[in-house]
Amino acid sequence: MTSLQTQLADFKAAFITRAAPERVATMEAATQLLRDSGIEATALKLGQMAPDVTLPNASGQGLALSSLWRRGPLIVVFYRGGWCPYCNLELRAWQELLPQVKALGAQLVAISPQTPDNSLSTQQKNELAFEVLSDSQLQAAQGFGIAFDLPPALVDLYASVGHDLPLINGNRNGNGRWTLPLPATYVVGQDGRIAFAHVDVDYRNRAEPADVLASLRSLAAVIATKSVAA
């Protein structure tokens, strides 16, 4: 299997060659603004407690994160939406590795601000066999400290290419916010504590699944050692 990082880098290189320079510059500037905001430093980190929120899945059924992590370690993947090609590459990579996740006794959920209907479309398009949760009210994104408002230049750019986020995310009749989560990946242990965290302001960068799986193996080893000692 080609690494996710290689797939993302290949897509990035192809995009830069075909996109208008002004569009690339706008997106790069927005990423730098986000980096300067310091959000990476304030996002939840290794060792902190994960927020327990209840979110609807693609069928509209509410699922509490704690109900999932109590069954075994939980991988939480935050993605921007089905409109984001980098997110789709990431989700498909996780689908391919889902048997390994389950073999380690873990579960996987993906979270975006999309409405349940749009989450269902993303799930079906990518043939995902794991839960895709809807965080339209930004409870999870804010709880993990990774929610941010898009700058005006990026709002204009996204609107011009049809990415109407307030509509996609169900806020058209609400506050109309242009808000997204940073792409982030967490592993939450059965005690609710974060055992792995990857947060990056550059939406083209994602956690390499192999590193996440390695953290799961380490977590399993620690649990096994404690069980023996007890």
Biotite code that builds the C-alpha atoms (Angstrom):
import biotite.structure as struc

atoms = struc.array([
    struc.Atom([0.000, 0.000, 0.000], chain_id="A", res_id=1, res_name="MET", atom_name="CA", element="C"),
    struc.Atom([1.300, 3.438, -0.942], chain_id="A", res_id=2, res_name="THR", atom_name="CA", element="C"),
    struc.Atom([1.709, 5.576, 2.167], chain_id="A", res_id=3, res_name="SER", atom_name="CA", element="C"),
    struc.Atom([-0.862, 8.268, 2.774], chain_id="A", res_id=4, res_name="LEU", atom_name="CA", element="C"),
    struc.Atom([1.897, 10.893, 2.842], chain_id="A", res_id=5, res_name="GLN", atom_name="CA", element="C"),
    struc.Atom([2.975, 9.887, -0.661], chain_id="A", res_id=6, res_name="THR", atom_name="CA", element="C"),
    struc.Atom([-0.597, 10.068, -1.947], chain_id="A", res_id=7, res_name="GLN", atom_name="CA", element="C"),
    struc.Atom([-1.100, 13.503, -0.393], chain_id="A", res_id=8, res_name="LEU", atom_name="CA", element="C"),
    struc.Atom([2.214, 14.809, -1.757], chain_id="A", res_id=9, res_name="ALA", atom_name="CA", element="C"),
    struc.Atom([1.407, 13.563, -5.254], chain_id="A", res_id=10, res_name="ASP", atom_name="CA", element="C"),
    struc.Atom([-2.001, 15.235, -5.194], chain_id="A", res_id=11, res_name="PHE", atom_name="CA", element="C"),
    struc.Atom([-0.520, 18.477, -3.867], chain_id="A", res_id=12, res_name="LYS", atom_name="CA", element="C"),
    struc.Atom([2.109, 18.564, -6.638], chain_id="A", res_id=13, res_name="ALA", atom_name="CA", element="C"),
    struc.Atom([-0.506, 17.915, -9.331], chain_id="A", res_id=14, res_name="ALA", atom_name="CA", element="C"),
    struc.Atom([-2.812, 20.598, -7.918], chain_id="A", res_id=15, res_name="PHE", atom_name="CA", element="C"),
    struc.Atom([-0.090, 23.243, -7.856], chain_id="A", res_id=16, res_name="ILE", atom_name="CA", element="C"),
    struc.Atom([0.746, 22.599, -11.513], chain_id="A", res_id=17, res_name="THR", atom_name="CA", element="C"),
    struc.Atom([-2.836, 23.081, -12.697], chain_id="A", res_id=18, res_name="ARG", atom_name="CA", element="C"),
    struc.Atom([-4.279, 25.673, -10.284], chain_id="A", res_id=19, res_name="ALA", atom_name="CA", element="C"),
    struc.Atom([-4.152, 29.410, -10.857], chain_id="A", res_id=20, res_name="ALA", atom_name="CA", element="C"),
    struc.Atom([-1.187, 30.960, -9.002], chain_id="A", res_id=21, res_name="PRO", atom_name="CA", element="C"),
    struc.Atom([-3.514, 33.450, -7.306], chain_id="A", res_id=22, res_name="GLU", atom_name="CA", element="C"),
    struc.Atom([-5.590, 30.610, -5.862], chain_id="A", res_id=23, res_name="ARG", atom_name="CA", element="C"),
    struc.Atom([-2.515, 28.820, -4.551], chain_id="A", res_id=24, res_name="VAL", atom_name="CA", element="C"),
    struc.Atom([-1.221, 32.043, -3.015], chain_id="A", res_id=25, res_name="ALA", atom_name="CA", element="C"),
    struc.Atom([-4.535, 32.721, -1.257], chain_id="A", res_id=26, res_name="THR", atom_name="CA", element="C"),
    struc.Atom([-4.574, 29.248, 0.259], chain_id="A", res_id=27, res_name="MET", atom_name="CA", element="C"),
    struc.Atom([-0.935, 29.447, 1.343], chain_id="A", res_id=28, res_name="GLU", atom_name="CA", element="C"),
    struc.Atom([-1.551, 32.815, 2.991], chain_id="A", res_id=29, res_name="ALA", atom_name="CA", element="C"),
    struc.Atom([-4.563, 31.443, 4.863], chain_id="A", res_id=30, res_name="ALA", atom_name="CA", element="C"),
    struc.Atom([-2.503, 28.523, 6.136], chain_id="A", res_id=31, res_name="THR", atom_name="CA", element="C"),
    struc.Atom([0.177, 30.888, 7.386], chain_id="A", res_id=32, res_name="GLN", atom_name="CA", element="C"),
    struc.Atom([-2.426, 33.014, 9.183], chain_id="A", res_id=33, res_name="LEU", atom_name="CA", element="C"),
    struc.Atom([-3.707, 29.899, 10.893], chain_id="A", res_id=34, res_name="LEU", atom_name="CA", element="C"),
    struc.Atom([-0.186, 28.886, 11.873], chain_id="A", res_id=35, res_name="ARG", atom_name="CA", element="C"),
    struc.Atom([0.441, 32.358, 13.317], chain_id="A", res_id=36, res_name="ASP", atom_name="CA", element="C"),
    struc.Atom([-2.768, 32.118, 15.386], chain_id="A", res_id=37, res_name="SER", atom_name="CA", element="C"),
    struc.Atom([-1.170, 29.528, 17.663], chain_id="A", res_id=38, res_name="GLY", atom_name="CA", element="C"),
    struc.Atom([-4.086, 27.095, 17.425], chain_id="A", res_id=39, res_name="ILE", atom_name="CA", element="C"),
    struc.Atom([-1.747, 24.102, 17.242], chain_id="A", res_id=40, res_name="GLU", atom_name="CA", element="C"),
    struc.Atom([-0.404, 24.976, 20.688], chain_id="A", res_id=41, res_name="ALA", atom_name="CA", element="C"),
    struc.Atom([-3.863, 25.208, 22.265], chain_id="A", res_id=42, res_name="THR", atom_name="CA", element="C"),
    struc.Atom([-5.357, 22.054, 20.709], chain_id="A", res_id=43, res_name="ALA", atom_name="CA", element="C"),
    struc.Atom([-5.695, 19.037, 23.012], chain_id="A", res_id=44, res_name="LEU", atom_name="CA", element="C"),
    struc.Atom([-2.507, 17.048, 23.398], chain_id="A", res_id=45, res_name="LYS", atom_name="CA", element="C"),
    struc.Atom([-1.148, 13.697, 24.488], chain_id="A", res_id=46, res_name="LEU", atom_name="CA", element="C"),
    struc.Atom([-2.177, 12.877, 28.050], chain_id="A", res_id=47, res_name="GLY", atom_name="CA", element="C"),
    struc.Atom([-5.166, 15.209, 28.228], chain_id="A", res_id=48, res_name="GLN", atom_name="CA", element="C"),
    struc.Atom([-8.755, 14.032, 28.600], chain_id="A", res_id=49, res_name="MET", atom_name="CA", element="C"),
    struc.Atom([-10.873, 13.888, 25.463], chain_id="A", res_id=50, res_name="ALA", atom_name="CA", element="C"),
    struc.Atom([-14.235, 15.659, 25.530], chain_id="A", res_id=51, res_name="PRO", atom_name="CA", element="C"),
    struc.Atom([-17.227, 13.357, 25.686], chain_id="A", res_id=52, res_name="ASP", atom_name="CA", element="C"),
    struc.Atom([-19.752, 14.615, 23.153], chain_id="A", res_id=53, res_name="VAL", atom_name="CA", element="C"),
    struc.Atom([-22.705, 12.948, 21.482], chain_id="A", res_id=54, res_name="THR", atom_name="CA", element="C"),
    struc.Atom([-22.890, 13.339, 17.707], chain_id="A", res_id=55, res_name="LEU", atom_name="CA", element="C"),
    struc.Atom([-25.272, 11.964, 15.070], chain_id="A", res_id=56, res_name="PRO", atom_name="CA", element="C"),
    struc.Atom([-23.920, 9.389, 12.649], chain_id="A", res_id=57, res_name="ASN", atom_name="CA", element="C"),
    struc.Atom([-24.773, 9.300, 8.941], chain_id="A", res_id=58, res_name="ALA", atom_name="CA", element="C"),
    struc.Atom([-28.160, 7.766, 9.798], chain_id="A", res_id=59, res_name="SER", atom_name="CA", element="C"),
    struc.Atom([-28.955, 10.430, 12.393], chain_id="A", res_id=60, res_name="GLY", atom_name="CA", element="C"),
    struc.Atom([-28.394, 8.146, 15.396], chain_id="A", res_id=61, res_name="GLN", atom_name="CA", element="C"),
    struc.Atom([-26.649, 9.873, 18.295], chain_id="A", res_id=62, res_name="GLY", atom_name="CA", element="C"),
    struc.Atom([-23.392, 8.277, 19.454], chain_id="A", res_id=63, res_name="LEU", atom_name="CA", element="C"),
    struc.Atom([-21.463, 9.336, 22.555], chain_id="A", res_id=64, res_name="ALA", atom_name="CA", element="C"),
    struc.Atom([-17.713, 9.182, 22.063], chain_id="A", res_id=65, res_name="LEU", atom_name="CA", element="C"),
    struc.Atom([-17.345, 7.659, 25.525], chain_id="A", res_id=66, res_name="SER", atom_name="CA", element="C"),
    struc.Atom([-19.637, 4.791, 24.550], chain_id="A", res_id=67, res_name="SER", atom_name="CA", element="C"),
    struc.Atom([-17.125, 3.982, 21.818], chain_id="A", res_id=68, res_name="LEU", atom_name="CA", element="C"),
    struc.Atom([-13.822, 4.403, 23.636], chain_id="A", res_id=69, res_name="TRP", atom_name="CA", element="C"),
    struc.Atom([-15.037, 2.330, 26.607], chain_id="A", res_id=70, res_name="ARG", atom_name="CA", element="C"),
    struc.Atom([-15.208, -0.678, 24.271], chain_id="A", res_id=71, res_name="ARG", atom_name="CA", element="C"),
    struc.Atom([-11.570, -0.259, 23.292], chain_id="A", res_id=72, res_name="GLY", atom_name="CA", element="C"),
    struc.Atom([-9.144, 2.397, 22.038], chain_id="A", res_id=73, res_name="PRO", atom_name="CA", element="C"),
    struc.Atom([-10.811, 4.865, 19.690], chain_id="A", res_id=74, res_name="LEU", atom_name="CA", element="C"),
    struc.Atom([-9.216, 6.518, 16.671], chain_id="A", res_id=75, res_name="ILE", atom_name="CA", element="C"),
    struc.Atom([-10.836, 9.895, 16.032], chain_id="A", res_id=76, res_name="VAL", atom_name="CA", element="C"),
    struc.Atom([-10.156, 11.408, 12.613], chain_id="A", res_id=77, res_name="VAL", atom_name="CA", element="C"),
    struc.Atom([-11.284, 14.995, 12.052], chain_id="A", res_id=78, res_name="PHE", atom_name="CA", element="C"),
    struc.Atom([-11.735, 15.893, 8.389], chain_id="A", res_id=79, res_name="TYR", atom_name="CA", element="C"),
    struc.Atom([-13.012, 19.026, 6.664], chain_id="A", res_id=80, res_name="ARG", atom_name="CA", element="C"),
    struc.Atom([-15.704, 17.479, 4.486], chain_id="A", res_id=81, res_name="GLY", atom_name="CA", element="C"),
    struc.Atom([-16.404, 15.280, 1.501], chain_id="A", res_id=82, res_name="GLY", atom_name="CA", element="C"),
    struc.Atom([-15.637, 18.230, -0.784], chain_id="A", res_id=83, res_name="TRP", atom_name="CA", element="C"),
    struc.Atom([-11.961, 18.080, 0.269], chain_id="A", res_id=84, res_name="CYS", atom_name="CA", element="C"),
    struc.Atom([-9.866, 15.717, -1.900], chain_id="A", res_id=85, res_name="PRO", atom_name="CA", element="C"),
    struc.Atom([-7.167, 15.389, 0.759], chain_id="A", res_id=86, res_name="TYR", atom_name="CA", element="C"),
    struc.Atom([-9.829, 14.249, 3.229], chain_id="A", res_id=87, res_name="CYS", atom_name="CA", element="C"),
    struc.Atom([-11.138, 11.634, 0.814], chain_id="A", res_id=88, res_name="ASN", atom_name="CA", element="C"),
    struc.Atom([-7.635, 10.245, 0.331], chain_id="A", res_id=89, res_name="LEU", atom_name="CA", element="C"),
    struc.Atom([-7.274, 10.008, 4.097], chain_id="A", res_id=90, res_name="GLU", atom_name="CA", element="C"),
    struc.Atom([-10.646, 8.342, 4.633], chain_id="A", res_id=91, res_name="LEU", atom_name="CA", element="C"),
    struc.Atom([-9.996, 5.758, 1.934], chain_id="A", res_id=92, res_name="ARG", atom_name="CA", element="C"),
    struc.Atom([-6.589, 4.986, 3.427], chain_id="A", res_id=93, res_name="ALA", atom_name="CA", element="C"),
    struc.Atom([-8.248, 4.289, 6.772], chain_id="A", res_id=94, res_name="TRP", atom_name="CA", element="C"),
    struc.Atom([-10.877, 2.110, 5.146], chain_id="A", res_id=95, res_name="GLN", atom_name="CA", element="C"),
    struc.Atom([-8.107, -0.007, 3.658], chain_id="A", res_id=96, res_name="GLU", atom_name="CA", element="C"),
    struc.Atom([-6.533, -0.410, 7.091], chain_id="A", res_id=97, res_name="LEU", atom_name="CA", element="C"),
    struc.Atom([-9.782, -1.004, 8.965], chain_id="A", res_id=98, res_name="LEU", atom_name="CA", element="C"),
    struc.Atom([-9.104, -4.766, 9.406], chain_id="A", res_id=99, res_name="PRO", atom_name="CA", element="C"),
    struc.Atom([-5.850, -3.909, 11.182], chain_id="A", res_id=100, res_name="GLN", atom_name="CA", element="C"),
    struc.Atom([-7.646, -1.410, 13.407], chain_id="A", res_id=101, res_name="VAL", atom_name="CA", element="C"),
    struc.Atom([-10.183, -4.039, 14.424], chain_id="A", res_id=102, res_name="LYS", atom_name="CA", element="C"),
    struc.Atom([-7.481, -6.672, 14.929], chain_id="A", res_id=103, res_name="ALA", atom_name="CA", element="C"),
    struc.Atom([-5.961, -4.365, 17.551], chain_id="A", res_id=104, res_name="LEU", atom_name="CA", element="C"),
    struc.Atom([-9.293, -4.196, 19.369], chain_id="A", res_id=105, res_name="GLY", atom_name="CA", element="C"),
    struc.Atom([-9.800, -0.563, 18.387], chain_id="A", res_id=106, res_name="ALA", atom_name="CA", element="C"),
    struc.Atom([-12.552, 1.411, 16.710], chain_id="A", res_id=107, res_name="GLN", atom_name="CA", element="C"),
    struc.Atom([-12.462, 4.262, 14.232], chain_id="A", res_id=108, res_name="LEU", atom_name="CA", element="C"),
    struc.Atom([-14.726, 7.259, 13.720], chain_id="A", res_id=109, res_name="VAL", atom_name="CA", element="C"),
    struc.Atom([-14.407, 10.193, 11.335], chain_id="A", res_id=110, res_name="ALA", atom_name="CA", element="C"),
    struc.Atom([-15.865, 13.571, 12.285], chain_id="A", res_id=111, res_name="ILE", atom_name="CA", element="C"),
    struc.Atom([-16.658, 16.613, 10.138], chain_id="A", res_id=112, res_name="SER", atom_name="CA", element="C"),
    struc.Atom([-19.009, 19.607, 10.444], chain_id="A", res_id=113, res_name="PRO", atom_name="CA", element="C"),
    struc.Atom([-21.163, 18.264, 7.598], chain_id="A", res_id=114, res_name="GLN", atom_name="CA", element="C"),
    struc.Atom([-24.833, 17.477, 8.136], chain_id="A", res_id=115, res_name="THR", atom_name="CA", element="C"),
    struc.Atom([-25.717, 13.780, 8.520], chain_id="A", res_id=116, res_name="PRO", atom_name="CA", element="C"),
    struc.Atom([-26.999, 13.704, 4.926], chain_id="A", res_id=117, res_name="ASP", atom_name="CA", element="C"),
    struc.Atom([-23.707, 15.036, 3.588], chain_id="A", res_id=118, res_name="ASN", atom_name="CA", element="C"),
    struc.Atom([-21.805, 12.684, 5.891], chain_id="A", res_id=119, res_name="SER", atom_name="CA", element="C"),
    struc.Atom([-23.803, 9.805, 4.425], chain_id="A", res_id=120, res_name="LEU", atom_name="CA", element="C"),
    struc.Atom([-22.818, 10.921, 0.920], chain_id="A", res_id=121, res_name="SER", atom_name="CA", element="C"),
    struc.Atom([-19.162, 10.961, 1.972], chain_id="A", res_id=122, res_name="THR", atom_name="CA", element="C"),
    struc.Atom([-19.515, 7.532, 3.549], chain_id="A", res_id=123, res_name="GLN", atom_name="CA", element="C"),
    struc.Atom([-21.122, 6.059, 0.452], chain_id="A", res_id=124, res_name="GLN", atom_name="CA", element="C"),
    struc.Atom([-18.769, 7.740, -2.020], chain_id="A", res_id=125, res_name="LYS", atom_name="CA", element="C"),
    struc.Atom([-15.711, 6.362, -0.248], chain_id="A", res_id=126, res_name="ASN", atom_name="CA", element="C"),
    struc.Atom([-17.343, 3.018, 0.682], chain_id="A", res_id=127, res_name="GLU", atom_name="CA", element="C"),
    struc.Atom([-16.543, 3.488, 4.356], chain_id="A", res_id=128, res_name="LEU", atom_name="CA", element="C"),
    struc.Atom([-17.423, 0.754, 6.824], chain_id="A", res_id=129, res_name="ALA", atom_name="CA", element="C"),
    struc.Atom([-16.767, 2.882, 9.914], chain_id="A", res_id=130, res_name="PHE", atom_name="CA", element="C"),
    struc.Atom([-18.885, 5.533, 11.600], chain_id="A", res_id=131, res_name="GLU", atom_name="CA", element="C"),
    struc.Atom([-18.916, 9.026, 10.069], chain_id="A", res_id=132, res_name="VAL", atom_name="CA", element="C"),
    struc.Atom([-20.195, 11.539, 12.598], chain_id="A", res_id=133, res_name="LEU", atom_name="CA", element="C"),
    struc.Atom([-21.697, 14.980, 12.081], chain_id="A", res_id=134, res_name="SER", atom_name="CA", element="C"),
    struc.Atom([-20.359, 17.864, 14.181], chain_id="A", res_id=135, res_name="ASP", atom_name="CA", element="C"),
    struc.Atom([-22.428, 20.702, 12.731], chain_id="A", res_id=136, res_name="SER", atom_name="CA", element="C"),
    struc.Atom([-22.642, 22.440, 16.111], chain_id="A", res_id=137, res_name="GLN", atom_name="CA", element="C"),
    struc.Atom([-18.830, 22.146, 16.456], chain_id="A", res_id=138, res_name="LEU", atom_name="CA", element="C"),
    struc.Atom([-19.059, 20.494, 19.877], chain_id="A", res_id=139, res_name="GLN", atom_name="CA", element="C"),
    struc.Atom([-16.262, 18.064, 19.138], chain_id="A", res_id=140, res_name="ALA", atom_name="CA", element="C"),
    struc.Atom([-14.078, 20.480, 17.173], chain_id="A", res_id=141, res_name="ALA", atom_name="CA", element="C"),
    struc.Atom([-14.301, 23.095, 19.906], chain_id="A", res_id=142, res_name="GLN", atom_name="CA", element="C"),
    struc.Atom([-13.881, 20.485, 22.631], chain_id="A", res_id=143, res_name="GLY", atom_name="CA", element="C"),
    struc.Atom([-10.623, 19.289, 21.070], chain_id="A", res_id=144, res_name="PHE", atom_name="CA", element="C"),
    struc.Atom([-9.565, 22.915, 20.475], chain_id="A", res_id=145, res_name="GLY", atom_name="CA", element="C"),
    struc.Atom([-9.273, 22.655, 16.694], chain_id="A", res_id=146, res_name="ILE", atom_name="CA", element="C"),
    struc.Atom([-12.163, 24.797, 15.384], chain_id="A", res_id=147, res_name="ALA", atom_name="CA", element="C"),
    struc.Atom([-11.257, 27.939, 13.441], chain_id="A", res_id=148, res_name="PHE", atom_name="CA", element="C"),
    struc.Atom([-13.007, 30.572, 11.317], chain_id="A", res_id=149, res_name="ASP", atom_name="CA", element="C"),
    struc.Atom([-11.875, 30.960, 7.728], chain_id="A", res_id=150, res_name="LEU", atom_name="CA", element="C"),
    struc.Atom([-10.375, 34.352, 6.804], chain_id="A", res_id=151, res_name="PRO", atom_name="CA", element="C"),
    struc.Atom([-12.398, 36.496, 4.355], chain_id="A", res_id=152, res_name="PRO", atom_name="CA", element="C"),
    struc.Atom([-10.129, 35.799, 1.382], chain_id="A", res_id=153, res_name="ALA", atom_name="CA", element="C"),
    struc.Atom([-10.569, 32.044, 1.823], chain_id="A", res_id=154, res_name="LEU", atom_name="CA", element="C"),
    struc.Atom([-14.326, 32.419, 2.294], chain_id="A", res_id=155, res_name="VAL", atom_name="CA", element="C"),
    struc.Atom([-14.500, 34.226, -1.051], chain_id="A", res_id=156, res_name="ASP", atom_name="CA", element="C"),
    struc.Atom([-12.350, 31.584, -2.734], chain_id="A", res_id=157, res_name="LEU", atom_name="CA", element="C"),
    struc.Atom([-14.351, 28.644, -1.427], chain_id="A", res_id=158, res_name="TYR", atom_name="CA", element="C"),
    struc.Atom([-17.640, 30.320, -2.296], chain_id="A", res_id=159, res_name="ALA", atom_name="CA", element="C"),
    struc.Atom([-16.405, 30.958, -5.831], chain_id="A", res_id=160, res_name="SER", atom_name="CA", element="C"),
    struc.Atom([-15.711, 27.243, -6.401], chain_id="A", res_id=161, res_name="VAL", atom_name="CA", element="C"),
    struc.Atom([-18.992, 26.048, -4.907], chain_id="A", res_id=162, res_name="GLY", atom_name="CA", element="C"),
    struc.Atom([-17.877, 25.089, -1.399], chain_id="A", res_id=163, res_name="HIS", atom_name="CA", element="C"),
    struc.Atom([-20.745, 26.781, 0.455], chain_id="A", res_id=164, res_name="ASP", atom_name="CA", element="C"),
    struc.Atom([-19.760, 25.608, 3.921], chain_id="A", res_id=165, res_name="LEU", atom_name="CA", element="C"),
    struc.Atom([-22.700, 27.166, 5.821], chain_id="A", res_id=166, res_name="PRO", atom_name="CA", element="C"),
    struc.Atom([-25.009, 25.175, 3.534], chain_id="A", res_id=167, res_name="LEU", atom_name="CA", element="C"),
    struc.Atom([-22.957, 21.964, 3.563], chain_id="A", res_id=168, res_name="ILE", atom_name="CA", element="C"),
    struc.Atom([-22.622, 22.128, 7.334], chain_id="A", res_id=169, res_name="ASN", atom_name="CA", element="C"),
    struc.Atom([-26.251, 22.972, 8.046], chain_id="A", res_id=170, res_name="GLY", atom_name="CA", element="C"),
    struc.Atom([-25.749, 26.536, 9.228], chain_id="A", res_id=171, res_name="ASN", atom_name="CA", element="C"),
    struc.Atom([-27.526, 28.330, 6.388], chain_id="A", res_id=172, res_name="ARG", atom_name="CA", element="C"),
    struc.Atom([-30.495, 29.138, 8.630], chain_id="A", res_id=173, res_name="ASN", atom_name="CA", element="C"),
    struc.Atom([-28.384, 29.474, 11.750], chain_id="A", res_id=174, res_name="GLY", atom_name="CA", element="C"),
    struc.Atom([-25.283, 31.525, 12.325], chain_id="A", res_id=175, res_name="ASN", atom_name="CA", element="C"),
    struc.Atom([-23.938, 31.052, 8.800], chain_id="A", res_id=176, res_name="GLY", atom_name="CA", element="C"),
    struc.Atom([-20.446, 30.395, 10.103], chain_id="A", res_id=177, res_name="ARG", atom_name="CA", element="C"),
    struc.Atom([-17.548, 29.538, 7.838], chain_id="A", res_id=178, res_name="TRP", atom_name="CA", element="C"),
    struc.Atom([-15.867, 27.350, 10.431], chain_id="A", res_id=179, res_name="THR", atom_name="CA", element="C"),
    struc.Atom([-13.842, 24.172, 10.029], chain_id="A", res_id=180, res_name="LEU", atom_name="CA", element="C"),
    struc.Atom([-11.805, 21.831, 12.216], chain_id="A", res_id=181, res_name="PRO", atom_name="CA", element="C"),
    struc.Atom([-8.108, 21.449, 11.674], chain_id="A", res_id=182, res_name="LEU", atom_name="CA", element="C"),
    struc.Atom([-7.461, 18.030, 10.159], chain_id="A", res_id=183, res_name="PRO", atom_name="CA", element="C"),
    struc.Atom([-6.456, 16.090, 13.253], chain_id="A", res_id=184, res_name="ALA", atom_name="CA", element="C"),
    struc.Atom([-6.115, 12.508, 14.411], chain_id="A", res_id=185, res_name="THR", atom_name="CA", element="C"),
    struc.Atom([-6.379, 11.326, 17.995], chain_id="A", res_id=186, res_name="TYR", atom_name="CA", element="C"),
    struc.Atom([-6.262, 7.982, 19.755], chain_id="A", res_id=187, res_name="VAL", atom_name="CA", element="C"),
    struc.Atom([-8.339, 7.918, 22.931], chain_id="A", res_id=188, res_name="VAL", atom_name="CA", element="C"),
    struc.Atom([-7.798, 5.172, 25.493], chain_id="A", res_id=189, res_name="GLY", atom_name="CA", element="C"),
    struc.Atom([-10.558, 3.420, 27.410], chain_id="A", res_id=190, res_name="GLN", atom_name="CA", element="C"),
    struc.Atom([-10.044, 5.868, 30.265], chain_id="A", res_id=191, res_name="ASP", atom_name="CA", element="C"),
    struc.Atom([-10.819, 8.791, 27.963], chain_id="A", res_id=192, res_name="GLY", atom_name="CA", element="C"),
    struc.Atom([-7.228, 9.993, 27.938], chain_id="A", res_id=193, res_name="ARG", atom_name="CA", element="C"),
    struc.Atom([-5.508, 10.945, 24.682], chain_id="A", res_id=194, res_name="ILE", atom_name="CA", element="C"),
    struc.Atom([-2.792, 8.447, 23.795], chain_id="A", res_id=195, res_name="ALA", atom_name="CA", element="C"),
    struc.Atom([-1.850, 9.908, 20.397], chain_id="A", res_id=196, res_name="PHE", atom_name="CA", element="C"),
    struc.Atom([-2.371, 13.345, 18.865], chain_id="A", res_id=197, res_name="ALA", atom_name="CA", element="C"),
    struc.Atom([-1.566, 14.737, 15.438], chain_id="A", res_id=198, res_name="HIS", atom_name="CA", element="C"),
    struc.Atom([-2.706, 18.287, 14.665], chain_id="A", res_id=199, res_name="VAL", atom_name="CA", element="C"),
    struc.Atom([-1.474, 20.322, 11.696], chain_id="A", res_id=200, res_name="ASP", atom_name="CA", element="C"),
    struc.Atom([-2.662, 23.694, 10.398], chain_id="A", res_id=201, res_name="VAL", atom_name="CA", element="C"),
    struc.Atom([-1.743, 22.662, 6.849], chain_id="A", res_id=202, res_name="ASP", atom_name="CA", element="C"),
    struc.Atom([-4.823, 20.832, 5.550], chain_id="A", res_id=203, res_name="TYR", atom_name="CA", element="C"),
    struc.Atom([-2.607, 18.891, 3.124], chain_id="A", res_id=204, res_name="ARG", atom_name="CA", element="C"),
    struc.Atom([-0.837, 17.111, 5.976], chain_id="A", res_id=205, res_name="ASN", atom_name="CA", element="C"),
    struc.Atom([-2.393, 14.206, 7.848], chain_id="A", res_id=206, res_name="ARG", atom_name="CA", element="C"),
    struc.Atom([-1.248, 11.629, 10.375], chain_id="A", res_id=207, res_name="ALA", atom_name="CA", element="C"),
    struc.Atom([0.304, 8.605, 8.718], chain_id="A", res_id=208, res_name="GLU", atom_name="CA", element="C"),
    struc.Atom([-1.960, 5.657, 9.621], chain_id="A", res_id=209, res_name="PRO", atom_name="CA", element="C"),
    struc.Atom([1.072, 3.428, 10.260], chain_id="A", res_id=210, res_name="ALA", atom_name="CA", element="C"),
    struc.Atom([2.133, 5.797, 13.070], chain_id="A", res_id=211, res_name="ASP", atom_name="CA", element="C"),
    struc.Atom([-1.365, 5.699, 14.568], chain_id="A", res_id=212, res_name="VAL", atom_name="CA", element="C"),
    struc.Atom([-1.419, 1.903, 14.456], chain_id="A", res_id=213, res_name="LEU", atom_name="CA", element="C"),
    struc.Atom([1.988, 1.861, 16.156], chain_id="A", res_id=214, res_name="ALA", atom_name="CA", element="C"),
    struc.Atom([0.550, 3.975, 18.968], chain_id="A", res_id=215, res_name="SER", atom_name="CA", element="C"),
    struc.Atom([-2.301, 1.485, 19.332], chain_id="A", res_id=216, res_name="LEU", atom_name="CA", element="C"),
    struc.Atom([0.189, -1.359, 19.680], chain_id="A", res_id=217, res_name="ARG", atom_name="CA", element="C"),
    struc.Atom([2.114, 0.588, 22.318], chain_id="A", res_id=218, res_name="SER", atom_name="CA", element="C"),
    struc.Atom([-1.098, 1.308, 24.193], chain_id="A", res_id=219, res_name="LEU", atom_name="CA", element="C"),
    struc.Atom([-2.036, -2.383, 24.086], chain_id="A", res_id=220, res_name="ALA", atom_name="CA", element="C"),
    struc.Atom([1.411, -3.310, 25.444], chain_id="A", res_id=221, res_name="ALA", atom_name="CA", element="C"),
    struc.Atom([1.062, -0.890, 28.350], chain_id="A", res_id=222, res_name="VAL", atom_name="CA", element="C"),
    struc.Atom([-2.378, -2.268, 29.211], chain_id="A", res_id=223, res_name="ILE", atom_name="CA", element="C"),
    struc.Atom([-1.062, -5.836, 29.045], chain_id="A", res_id=224, res_name="ALA", atom_name="CA", element="C"),
    struc.Atom([1.846, -4.966, 31.343], chain_id="A", res_id=225, res_name="THR", atom_name="CA", element="C"),
    struc.Atom([-0.491, -3.376, 33.904], chain_id="A", res_id=226, res_name="LYS", atom_name="CA", element="C"),
    struc.Atom([-2.751, -6.427, 33.789], chain_id="A", res_id=227, res_name="SER", atom_name="CA", element="C"),
    struc.Atom([0.161, -8.749, 34.498], chain_id="A", res_id=228, res_name="VAL", atom_name="CA", element="C"),
    struc.Atom([1.407, -6.541, 37.334], chain_id="A", res_id=229, res_name="ALA", atom_name="CA", element="C"),
    struc.Atom([-2.048, -6.519, 38.885], chain_id="A", res_id=230, res_name="ALA", atom_name="CA", element="C"),
])
